[in-house]
Amino acid sequence: MTMNAPVQTPAANAAAVSTFDQLKETTLNAVNWMGKNIQQIGSNVKDYSLKVVEWAKPFFQNLMKMFAETFDKVKAFVLANKQVSVAVGVAIPVIAGLTIFASKLCENKSEAPAAV
C-alpha cells in the first residue's frame, strides 16, 4: 500500500501562504500591543515609585536627623560619664554571657517523676 502525496495546486499554495501571512500579521500585532502595554506599565511603575519616594523622603530625613541627635546625646553622656560607661560596657556582655551559659546548662534538664 503506497501513500500518494497530496497534490499542491497554485490555489492551495496561495491559500496556505495567505493564511500564514494572516497568522503572522496577527501575531506581530499582538506582540506589538503587548510590548506597548508592558512599556506603559513600566512607565507607570516608575512614575508611582518616584511619587512614593517623594512622599516618604521627609519621613526618612526626620528619622535620620533623630538618630543623629540621639547618637550625639549618647556620645556626650558617655564622654561625660566615662567610669559608669566602662562599668556598663563590661557588665552587659558579662551578664549576656552568663544568661546564655545558664540557659544552655539547664536546657536539656528534665525532672524525673517522683517515685511513689
N, C-alpha and C positions, 0 to 999 in steps of 0.2 A: 504494500500500500504506500503510495507516494503522495506527498502533500504538494500541492501546487501553490506557489507564492501568489499573493493577491496581485492582480494586475493594477498598476498605477496608471491612472489617466490624468491628463492635464487638468481636468476639472477637479479631480480628487486632490491632486497636489496643490492646486490653488486654494482649495477649501482648507487643507491642512495648514498651509502657510498663513492663510488669513486668520484661522483660529489661533495659531501660535502667536501671531502679531497682536491679536486682541488680548490674549493672556499676558503677553509681555508688557503691553501698554498698561493694562490694569494693574499688574504687579508693580511697575515703575511708579504709577500714580499713587498706589498705596504706600510704597516706600517713601516717596517724597512727602506725602501727607504725614506719615509717622515722624519723619525727620524734622519737619516743621513744628509738629506738636512737641516733640522732645526738646527742641531748641527753645520753644516758648516756655515749657515747664522749667528748663534750666534757668532761663532769664528771670522767671517769676521767683524761683527759689533764691537766686542771687539778690534780687530786689528786697524780698522779705527778710533775708538774712541780714542785709545791711540795715534795715529798719529795726530789727531786734537788737543788733549791736549798738545802734544809736540810742535805743531805749534803755539798754542795760548799762551803757558806759558810765553814766553818773553814779549808779549804784556801786560799781566796782571801783570807781575813783574814790568814793567816800569810804568804802571798805578798806582800801589800801592806805588811805590817809589815817583812818582809825588805828590800823595795825602799826603804822609808823609811829604815831603818837604814843601808843601803848608800849611799844618797844623802847622808845626814848624814856618813858617814865620808869619802866622796869630797869633799864640800864642805869639811870640816875639813882634809883633806890639801891641797886646792887653796889654801885660805887660808893654810895654814902654809908652803907652798912656792910663792909667787907667781911667782918668777923661772923656776922649772922649768915651772910650769904655762903661763906665757906662751910659753915656747920650744916646748913640746909643742903648744900651741894653734895656733901659727903653722906648725910643721913638718908636722903631719898634713895640713892642706889643701894645702900646697905639694907634699908627696910624692904625695898623691892626684892632684893636677893633672898632675904630671909623668908619673905612671903612665898616666893616660888619654891624655895627649899622645903618649907613646911608643907606646902600643898603636894609636892612630889613625894615627900616622906609618908604622908597619910593617904596618898592616892589609892593604893591597892590594899589598904587595910579593910578587912571586913570582920565584924564581930561575930564570933561563933555563938550559936544559940546556947542559952544557959541549960546545963544538964539538970534534969528534974529527977 
